[in-house]
Amino acid sequence: MSIIAVGSMAFDAIETPFGKVDRIIGGAATYISYAASNFVTPIRAVSIVGNDFPESEMNELKRRGVSLEGIEVVKDQKSFFWSGRYHLDMNTRDTLVTDLNVMANFNPVIPESYQGSDFLMLGNTLPSLQSSVIRQLKKRPKLIVLDTMNFWIESMPAELRETLSMVDVLMVNDSEARQLTGEFSIVKAARKILQMGPSHLIVKKGEHGALLFHENHVFFAPALPLEDVFDPTGAGDTFAGGFLGYLAKTRDISFENMKTAIIMGSAMASFCVEKFGPERLKEINQQDIDQRVQQFVELVQFDIDLV
Amino acid sequence: MSIIAVGSMAFDAIETPFGKVDRIIGGAATYISYAASNFVTPIRAVSIVGNDFPESEMNELKRRGVSLEGIEVVKDQKSFFWSGRYHLDMNTRDTLVTDLNVMANFNPVIPESYQGSDFLMLGNTLPSLQSSVIRQLKKRPKLIVLDTMNFWIESMPAELRETLSMVDVLMVNDSEARQLTGEFSIVKAARKILQMGPSHLIVKKGEHGALLFHENHVFFAPALPLEDVFDPTGAGDTFAGGFLGYLAKTRDISFENMKTAIIMGSAMASFCVEKFGPERLKEINQQDIDQRVQQFVELVQFDIDLV
């Protein structure tokens, strides 16, 4: 089972109430790859970087079973750079700097060796680039998952709606689901989104967990209550990587299995926020993941005995 | 098994994005009683009302197994009146009017017939009145549950700390838990509160569910995703009533059973918010409750099969 992961590979400068880092590795494709490669390989990355993206990071990804053939390296430009400051609640943040650099000319080309992949994760980027990736695939993947953000919902609604019509799972946060539909109620928003193309909707609510909608079914996965959320950057992409990684490993895209996959995604995200950047994701092993998932089981399991 | 429910019985005027009502029945003791009486009787109410509290409401409570002996009726005054307006997110509200009326002289006296009760629910009121109720009980109940609010945390910290040292379960919302401890992290706040007296802490997060802390254990119960939260007034008290009602019915105050009790409380609260005031709580029957609880089971249940 193989997963194509499309998205940025970047540098981030992050300020949280717990500290500050100047220039660390970030980007959607990076986080998705680090998370998903715990479950299956190869993860086939599609991205673009400049001449400043560290060789050591590329080697680390490769070592973990991430194919780099779909990563374009632009010799005379710099990598995408984002800088942001989180508020105390960690659910909101201000963007301080966005230097697109190489991302301004991102035009993903799917290598021949990536054809026939089973899963496709479209990280947040231009909706027209996301649909272009789908069109380049000769055989439709078993499952296509889409992430997007407020900026595209506002500035490119038509392109986004077209892309939406081509995917199976939309993954957004609660405010994006509201913005996309004009509905304040997440249940009503979900109903509308499930008529736009995706058969499944995942609404991410940060420290308040995530909801999965499909037909008339809904599933809720909590976030693990943590002492400190150190840095939420990349948590959404890590969640996506864990979710798709588990589905690929189990070769089962039923609603029932997606529930467990969301718990896996939540577990991976709970590691991600414990340190700056993808640092914590590089430290954990299978035993850590199993123990963390067990904590999720204990967190929500109860015996019902109607009396 | 019997429950003493201490708290206001009042009139509320409520404005939500869905409508407005001028003067409907409200109050903590009212909601607790309507919820808990689905599980056990008698519910022994302790409250104070004026000459304007409707006889019909008293009769309805009585019919459901609520003892009224502990309710003081003041002939020449009016009942407590509260008026508030909810914001669109329904988690925040502005208080427009607070007319204490009879509540200004509330000095609960526990009738002899209430002695020997197994459970005590101390609805939100002056901390010194809450501790006075505990002192009046000749035999300590199996479980004492305390609700409080920002106003008391700020204005009467010493009295509140004394009351806290006398109870088993504190039930507050997330912002109150933060305010009480000065900790932003709910996990850290919980650790501090569990050193103040209560052996259990329930943190209510409205539409984001509730957390139960005990020693090193934590349990999370989601709120049911609803199309519309029509009116959240009384949801917290209804939750408390369902929680205690279930514990009393099952005669089991273990952590494991409290998990299920929190699901029961959440189910009762999910009915409460569907209509203005306690209206919806008067309509439901055992079958409605069973069906709603089943929805909670489906909402969070997943099969874990570590692969």
Contacts between the chains, C-beta under 8 A, distances in Angstrom:
chain1	res1	chain2	res2	distance
A	17	B	184	8.0
A	88	B	184	6.1
A	184	B	17	8.0
A	184	B	88	6.0
A	184	B	89	8.0
A	185	B	226	7.6
A	185	B	227	5.5
A	185	B	228	5.8
A	186	B	225	6.1
A	187	B	225	5.1
A	187	B	226	6.4
A	187	B	227	4.7
A	188	B	227	5.8
A	205	B	208	7.2
A	208	B	205	7.2
A	208	B	208	4.2
A	208	B	209	7.6
A	209	B	208	7.6
A	209	B	209	7.7
A	209	B	222	7.2
A	211	B	225	6.2
A	217	B	298	7.7
A	218	B	225	5.7
A	218	B	299	6.3
A	219	B	298	7.9
A	219	B	299	6.5
A	219	B	300	7.5
A	219	B	302	7.2
A	220	B	222	4.4
A	220	B	225	7.2
A	220	B	299	5.0
A	220	B	300	5.7
A	221	B	300	7.9
A	221	B	302	7.8
A	222	B	209	7.2
A	222	B	220	4.4
A	222	B	222	6.8
A	225	B	186	6.0
A	225	B	187	5.1
A	225	B	211	6.2
A	225	B	218	5.7
A	225	B	220	7.2
A	226	B	185	7.5
A	226	B	187	6.4
A	227	B	185	5.5
A	227	B	187	4.7
A	227	B	188	5.8
A	228	B	185	5.8
A	228	B	188	8.0
A	249	B	307	5.9
A	250	B	307	6.1
A	256	B	302	7.8
A	256	B	303	6.8
A	259	B	301	7.8
A	259	B	302	3.9
A	259	B	303	7.6
A	260	B	302	5.0
A	260	B	303	6.1
A	260	B	304	5.9
A	260	B	305	7.2
A	262	B	302	7.9
A	263	B	302	5.9
A	263	B	304	7.0
A	290	B	306	5.5
A	293	B	304	6.4
A	293	B	306	6.7
A	297	B	304	5.7
A	298	B	217	7.6
A	298	B	219	7.9
A	299	B	218	6.3
A	299	B	219	6.5
A	299	B	220	5.0
A	300	B	219	7.5
A	300	B	220	5.7
A	300	B	221	7.9
A	300	B	222	8.0
A	300	B	300	4.8
A	301	B	259	7.8
A	302	B	219	7.1
A	302	B	221	7.8
A	302	B	256	7.8
A	302	B	259	3.9
A	302	B	260	5.0
A	302	B	262	7.9
A	302	B	263	5.9
A	303	B	256	6.8
A	303	B	259	7.6
A	303	B	260	6.1
A	304	B	260	6.0
A	304	B	263	7.0
A	304	B	293	6.4
A	304	B	297	5.6
A	305	B	260	7.2
A	306	B	290	5.4
A	306	B	293	6.7
A	307	B	249	5.9
A	307	B	250	6.1
